[in-house]
Every structure is written in C-alpha cells, then in structure tokens.
Amino acid sequence: MSGTEEPVPTGRLRRALPLAALTGRTAGGAVVAALQGRQRRDAARERAAGRYADLLGKSRGVLMKAGQMLSFMSLDPEGSDESVQAAFRRLQSGAPAMPWAEASAVLESELGGPVERFFAEFGTEPLAAASIGQVHRARLADGRPVAVKVQYPGIAEAVRADLANVELLTAFLRVRGVLSRGMPTVDTRALLEEIGGRIGEEVDYRAEAANQRRFAEAYAGHPFLRVPAVLGELSTGRVLTTELAEGRSWTEAAGCPQHLRDRWGEAIFRFLWGSLRELGVAYADPHPGNYLFHDDGSVTFLDFGCVKEFTPDRLAQITALQRAGAEGDADGVWRASLALGSLRETGGPSPAELHDWMSAQFRPLTGEQPFTYTREHAATVNRRMFSPFGPYGAVLKKLTMPPHTLFHSRMDAGITAILGALEATADWAAILAELDGLGPPATELGAQAAGFRAGRA
C-alpha cells in the first residue's frame, strides 16, 4: 500500500455524497440492463457490486460493516447473487490499508513512545484491514508473536457521521435489490440503528479488550474453541494487542473436505449458542472474517467489538423461544415471543400463525436428523422471515421489533448463513438439547466439551 492512500473520509456530507451518487448510477444502469437480457443484466449487477465494495472499503466504519453483512447474507435461493456476494467478500479482511506512517503515528501516540520500545519486531504490512482498524503481526522481546490492531485515524468521526445517516444506510440496503434478483424490499431502519449503535461502541478498543478477555478466560484450554488472550499492558482505546492466531481463512476453509467443514460448523454452533447460555452474552458479529479454521477441527474466534450481554430474565426468554421452536411447541413460541416484547397480547398473530412463520428458522432442529445446512435453506429463511410482501407479510405487520431482539435475530441469521455456506451436517437438535442440559453429550465434540467443563469445575 502506497503512502498516498486517502485517509478515512469524515463529515456527514462528504461520506454521504459518493454513496448517494453511486446509488443513483446503479439504479439507472439497472433499468438499461434489464432491457438487454439476463447475461448482460447479471454482468451489470456484478460490476455494480464491485463498485460498491470498493467504495465501502474506502469509507470503512458503519458503511463497510454493512458491506460485510452483504458478503454472506443471501436472499436468493437459486444462488443467482453469488457473483454479487463474491464482490462483497473482499470486505471481510481485504479493505484498503492505511500507510505505515499513519499506523505508526497512532501506535506512538497511544503507547507513549516509539514502536521499537515495545516490540522487538513489527510488520509494517498489515495482516488484515477491516472496518475500524487494521491488524499487524509483531513480536515481543520475550519472543511471543502477537497481533496488534491499530485504529484508523478519523474513524471515530466517520462512525459518528454514519450514525447520523441512518436514512442513507437504509437506502443503501434497499438498492441491494438492484444487485440481487428477486430480493424483497425490507424496512431495515431498526436493524441499522442497532448495528450502528454497536459499532459506535466498537471504536473504543478498551471495551473490546474487556469483551475478549471475558471469552478468553472462559475458553482457556478448550479442546476445540479458541480465543486469543489480550495483552492489557499494550492495549489502549485505539490499540489492541492479543496473542497471534494463525489458521485457514474463510475462503480457504470453504474448499476443505466435508468432514472438516462439519466439525467447524458444529464448533461454531456450540460457541455461539453455548456462550449465550453459559456466559449470558451474544457474540453479535458472526461474519466469516472473524474465524480462523484449523486442521484438527478447532476454530479460533476473533473480533469481540460487538458483544451483547443479556440479563438473566432476557436470556431465559431467548432460550425458551428456541427450546419451544425445537420442540414444535406453537404455544410456547407464542408465549416466549410475548415475553420478549415481539408481540402484543391482542391484535397479534395466533400461536399457529406465528409458529408457521418461524418454522423454517427452526427446521434444522425439527427436521430429520442429521440435518444439512445449505445456502438455499439460508436464503429461504431470510426471505420468509423478512419479506413483507410474501405469504407471511400479514404476520410481519402484527409484530414489533424491540432492539434487544435484533441481537438474537442477527446472530441466528449469521449462524444460518455461515453453516449454510459450509454445508455443515450434524444432529443439531441433540446438540441444542445437550447445551440446554436436557441430554448427554451428543457428539465427539460434545464429549470433549463435557470433559473440559468437568475439569474447570
């Protein structure tokens, strides 16, 4: 990366205008392409997606986070938007990097001295560049390899500008319909406000360090779930230093043998739903760039900037909803949804209507076991759950969406999308029953996890 890379654009108007201009250009081009046949139309969509990905990568912040979501959230069961998703996948870890001169200036300012005072070696080329900062490889004086995340200068101001542009972000996701054939128009305002709020907290790396430390302590020594430890003495509000983790990226993992993808899928399922139950916290940013995959079937989890803690009462309501869905209990689904605030006592959908709407979401738990997640299943769930114009539009109109339910919904959608891309197969119903304390270890990984918990106890 050259030293002439433009800094993160700041200011509400400066960040809004390029995206607004590209939105108009894309929509206009779609009208022309629609008259030129499917092949030219698909090519136009792919070019537009590439332009969006480039712009979002340069914008970083909330805009880039929105693009990361699109990189693995498909709503087309026929897979026609694969080329579009491929363009956005560049945002998972391949955003434009800031020059070393800028990164070193942040490090010196935050740590209180030159880089060489704190590190024996420091790689000037980043390992990854993401929405808030970029990660460098370094080595301490005692020989330990570490990963150092450095925040982009100006990113806090850029995030504040983005949070004032919820209307713009909503328009951006709606324009996704131009890029993905058949995607319904969805009211995403509440979702974007929730995501924006969490990203607003992510710009303080001290909060992320506290989150990661909590997970690292809980999973220290775990047989197949790994969380790098935090080095507090080398971490500040804009610098986060952790143990260095190395492994296969998402792109590499996707081409590995199915037996490995099954184990990785089960590990992710156990980490996300298990952490919710055991720690009372949701790992609320489950996009593929936050995982490293290992040949022994273990998975390393990265980036703990977006974590949501639930009260015991709220946690009980969330797990009750999932347990009722797994058991096909329509009345239980209705009661749990009412407790969560997603329903009104009068005027809402009946238990049968609500359960029918959510049945696709619960199918991995209620279908014949073992169940295989697929991209088609993930896309079908997304369309069924979020389309106001489909057969369940009347149900959607009767629901409310309190902010706390968005964290759970986002994590659930992320798990469905990731396991679908891995095509992971397992007896998910038995695994969830195990996590709920209703059954013995369901798999080899379950037995290993039980042994780990017994040892910790």
Order of alpha helices (4+ residues) and beta strands (2+ residues): alpha-alpha-alpha-alpha-alpha-alpha-beta-beta-beta-beta-alpha-alpha-alpha-alpha-beta-beta-alpha-alpha-beta-beta-beta-beta-alpha-alpha-alpha-beta-alpha-alpha-alpha-beta-alpha-alpha
